[in-house]
């Protein structure tokens, strides 16, 4: 999966401040900061390999069928603490 960034966050922030031109400059700065933070977060997620792999898995057409057929199987129940510890082990 290849993701291309189109657009400019600075232009978005500038447009946000133009639309609210009657807003005080502190509000414009807050909006600009929020837009920049959202853009940086999105780019960070898109450049994260684990996130990319997860997106590829859930966008696979076969994945939706698999998720639909998953049921509450009493043999495969995992409690929260076990799931949390497994997640921590896999995150290292």
Secondary structure, DSSP 4 states (H G I P E B T S, - for coil): ------S-HHHHHHHHHHHTTTS-HHHHHHHHHHHHHHHHHHHHHHT-HHHHHHHHHHHSHHHHHHHHH----GGG---HHHHHHHHHHHH-
